[in-house]
Amino acid sequence: MMCMGASFTHAQDTTESGSEEIEVIEEEEEEEEIVVPTTADGKTDVVKALGTAQTNFDNLEYDAVLPYIDAVLRESNLTPDQKLQAYLLQGQSMAIVGDPVDAERPFRLLLRVQPDFSLPEDTPPKITGVFSRVQAEENAIRDQVYRLARARKIEKIKISGKAPEKGKGGQALGFAFNLVDPDESVTAVKVGYRRLGEGEYSSLALKRGKDNVYNGAIPAQWTENELDYKVEFYVETQDRDGPLRKLHDQDKPGLIEMENGMIPYTVAPKVVYTTAGIAGAVTLFSLLSEVMVFSTQQTKDKMVTEAETSGEVIPGNLLVPILDQGKGWRTAGYIGWGIAALFAGGASALIPFMEDDGTNLKPEE
């Protein structure tokens, strides 16, 4: 009996001793502090801290992620990539071990650093639920801010000038507008046009000229028609993001009454200009010929005077080339004047038939 009592007492002591050791180990683990790595000047070693936090996250030790991230985010010299990693780790960890509402802030800051950021496809639903909600809110905020800024931009732009009220088939239909654009936001001005009742609008790009006047014309080939008709149109200013200020629009276009007419016989302006240019060039050549004739005449007169003074005879091999040169230049001059007159007359005759491309209009008040 005594042996049994002793054995029982020994077993009890061993059990109590083992329990005390387990309690000591647990207390030591609880008391173990997280040490954030620092640099020589006492600041957080951002690279090492982020690396440790990422390792802890990958090992599913989410509580051990946050102290490192808190230390990192207290630093003011983080790169954009470091901010992204820190906000992502913080938001994901909070979404899992903390209140999901607290995870919204780091996700919101992350999206403001990189608005198009997206989570990996294998991200747990508990995280994606919070992130998606914040992302939707941020997108709505950005869209609202963008719309307000764009509305203010559009408000500053003014289009002055009137579109033509009437036109004639077979003739170019011109447009001219003044544009007030204080912020120089506009990169293009176009006119959309179509015949009444047709489907898609065609587009005419207006060219910017002096004093911020934009000009352009629908070509005569498009306007010709055997019957009267109407043209629907709208004017639209644009920047890289799309439409800005408009004069009319596709749903409520302006109207231009078009009288029937076909393209008459016309000559392209470049033909008239080329003809006049040739006439001018040949005229200059003819004037040069007259100068050369005068110069050779002076040379001949000088040789004759010197011969009379000296009583010597002018050698034929000297005089004849000068006389031939003078005759040649005189003949060239006559021909040149004839050609110049011919081309000048042709250019004058073609002017009434010169096609008007409609791009020289000035804005109507």
Sequence and secondary structure as in RCSB ss.txt:
>XXXX:A:sequence
MMCMGASFTHAQDTTESGSEEIEVIEEEEEEEEIVVPTTADGKTDVVKALGTAQTNFDNLEYDAVLPYIDAVLRE
SNLTPDQKLQAYLLQGQSMAIVGDPVDAERPFRLLLRVQPDFSLPEDTPPKITGVFSRVQAEENAIRDQVYRLAR
ARKIEKIKISGKAPEKGKGGQALGFAFNLVDPDESVTAVKVGYRRLGEGEYSSLALKRGKDNVYNGAIPAQWTEN
ELDYKVEFYVETQDRDGPLRKLHDQDKPGLIEMENGMIPYTVAPKVVYTTAGIAGAVTLFSLLSEVMVFSTQQTK
DKMVTEAETSGEVIPGNLLVPILDQGKGWRTAGYIGWGIAALFAGGASALIPFMEDDGTNLKPEE
>XXXX:A:secstr
 HHHHHHHHHHHHHHHHHHHHHHHHHHHHHH      B TTS B HHHHHHHHHHHHHTT GGGTHHHHHHHHT 
S   HHHHHHHHHHHHHHHHHHS HHHHHHHHHHHHHH TT    TT  HHHHHHHHHHHHHHHHHHHHHHHHHH
HHHHHH EEESB  SEEETTS EEEEEEEE TT    EEEEEEEETT SS EEEE EE GGGEEEEEE HHHH B
SS EEEEEEEEEEETTEEEEEES SSS EEEEEE B   S B HHHHHHHHHHHHHHHHHHHHHHHHHHHHHHHH
HHHHHHHHHHT    HHHHHHHHHHHHHHHHHHHHHHHHHHHHHHHHHHHGGGB   S     B 
